[in-house]
Every structure is written in structure tokens, then in C-alpha cells.
Amino acid sequence: MERVTALTSTDLWHHYGRTHHATDRTVPDTFRWAWGQDCGPGPDILGDLSGLCVADLGAGAARHAAHLAVRHRPARVVAVDASPAQHAMATDLYGHLAPRLQLVRSDVVEHLRAAPDTYDVLYSMFGAVDFTEPRQLLPAAASALRPGGRLVFSTLAHYLGGAPAQPDVEHADIPARTPDGEPATMRRWVLQEHVWAKLLDEAGFTRISGDLLPAGQGPRAADTLLFTAWRGPLP
């Protein structure tokens, strides 16, 4: 029988990315915001990061954060992830990039709530925004940004099986595995564009924009929603 397991009680990301970790230890030259990583805009959409404080929300093995730390001259990039296994992989791969890259094992909402007016840029690439109750995460993100700071995130525009995104703030239970291999589920929020826009507005963001990035040609291709929102007022 499948077990429904909360992310906070066991590491449902224990198995994720292990093959990639074993075969590729480099800092990526770039990345793409689209689901398939084969099309769409790259990291430049974040703007000029020189001297800024940036956080990756749900950073996984911190490959994107490492790219930004090495190639975009920020003051600091903080890669936040709650998974012990993902944090361990990130430390093994990129711990040597400290202090410009800071690897933090923490619940993302708790981290943001403890860091008011700290960040210039927050971003999530199919990360914590997808897997965290948005009515908790988005207000915490707004409070952690400095006035005029921005949040950028990519998320699925529809379910991977092709079903449409939710018209309300509802999660789906998706398959996962516990560290010992037992079947489990975790929550994922796949929401329509207008739902995300309303949530961002309610959290205090302004200048909210959403773009649809069409799917590429891969076997698990999916459309992507790419959002940018600002904490007002602008300086």
C-alpha cells in the first residue's frame, strides 16, 4: 500500500539526481527556465546580479546557484533546500565555492521568515514554489525581499500527463520514494496562470508578469509558466 508522507518527516528527494551527481561535477555553463532545459530564456532573465544577494528556493544539488555564483558576480547566492540528501550532494559538489555560495539546509518558508528585507532576488526553477503551500511561501518570499526586489520562478503550466492545471489553489499528490525505496507521495501545486497571479498579488507583489514557454521536443515535454514579480514600492 502506498504511503502518504510529508516532506518534513522523511527525505523524499533522497534518490533524486544521484546519477547526475556521479557523472557530472562541473559548474554548468548556463541553464534554461523551461522544463526540458532545451529552450526558452536563460539566467540573464534575472538581470544584473552584480553585488546582489540572491537565493535559490529549493535548490536541490545547487547547480543553478553555483552557475550564478561563479559567472554572474553576485555578493552572495544562498542555496536553500530542506532535503538532507540534496544538501549533502550540493556540499560535495560546490562546498568549495563558499563564501560566495552559501548552502543552507532548511525549510524554505522558515528560512525566509527568519530573513526579512535580506534578498534582492529570489528564484525557483520547479523548486520550492512547486512543492510548498503557496499561501505560506509567497508572503514569506515578499517579506524576505528588500523593497524593489524581485521573485522569479518557473513552474509547470499543466500536469506532465497532459491534464490541465488547477483552477483553484489545490495540490496534487505525485509519486515519490522514501530513502528505503517504499512508495510514497508528495504534494505539488500545478496552478493556472491567473491563480498564480492572484496569489502573488495577495502576497503583496506588484508588476506581476507571466509568460508561457512552449514545450520542447523531449519525451516528457511540458509547457512552462515563467513568472516575475516585484516587491513594491520600487526604490
Stockholm file with secondary structure:
# STOCKHOLM 1.0

chainA/1-235         MERVTALTSTDLWHHYGRTHHATDRTVPDTFRWAWGQDCGPGPDILGDLSGLCVADLGAGAARHAAHLAVRHRPARVVAVDASPAQHAMATDLYGHLAPRLQLVRSDVVEHLRAAPDTYDVLYSMFGAVDFTEPRQLLPAAASALRPGGRLVFSTLAHYLGGAPAQPDVEHADIPARTPDGEPATMRRWVLQEHVWAKLLDEAGFTRISGDLLPAGQGPRAADTLLFTAWRGPLP
#=GR chainA/1-235 SS CCEECCTTTSCTTTTTTHHHHHHCCSCCSCCCSSTTSSSSCCGGGGCCCTTCEEEEETCTTCHHHHHHHHHSCCSEEEEEECCHHHHHHHHHHHGGGTTTEEEEESCHHHHHHTSTTCEEEEEEESSHHHHSCHHHHHHHHHHHEEEEEEEEEEEESBCTTSCBCBSSSCCEEEEEECTTCCEEEEEECCBCHHHHHHHHHHTTEEEEEEEEECCCSSTTCCCEEEEEEEESSCC
#=GC SS_cons         CCEECCTTTSCTTTTTTHHHHHHCCSCCSCCCSSTTSSSSCCGGGGCCCTTCEEEEETCTTCHHHHHHHHHSCCSEEEEEECCHHHHHHHHHHHGGGTTTEEEEESCHHHHHHTSTTCEEEEEEESSHHHHSCHHHHHHHHHHHEEEEEEEEEEEESBCTTSCBCBSSSCCEEEEEECTTCCEEEEEECCBCHHHHHHHHHHTTEEEEEEEEECCCSSTTCCCEEEEEEEESSCC
//
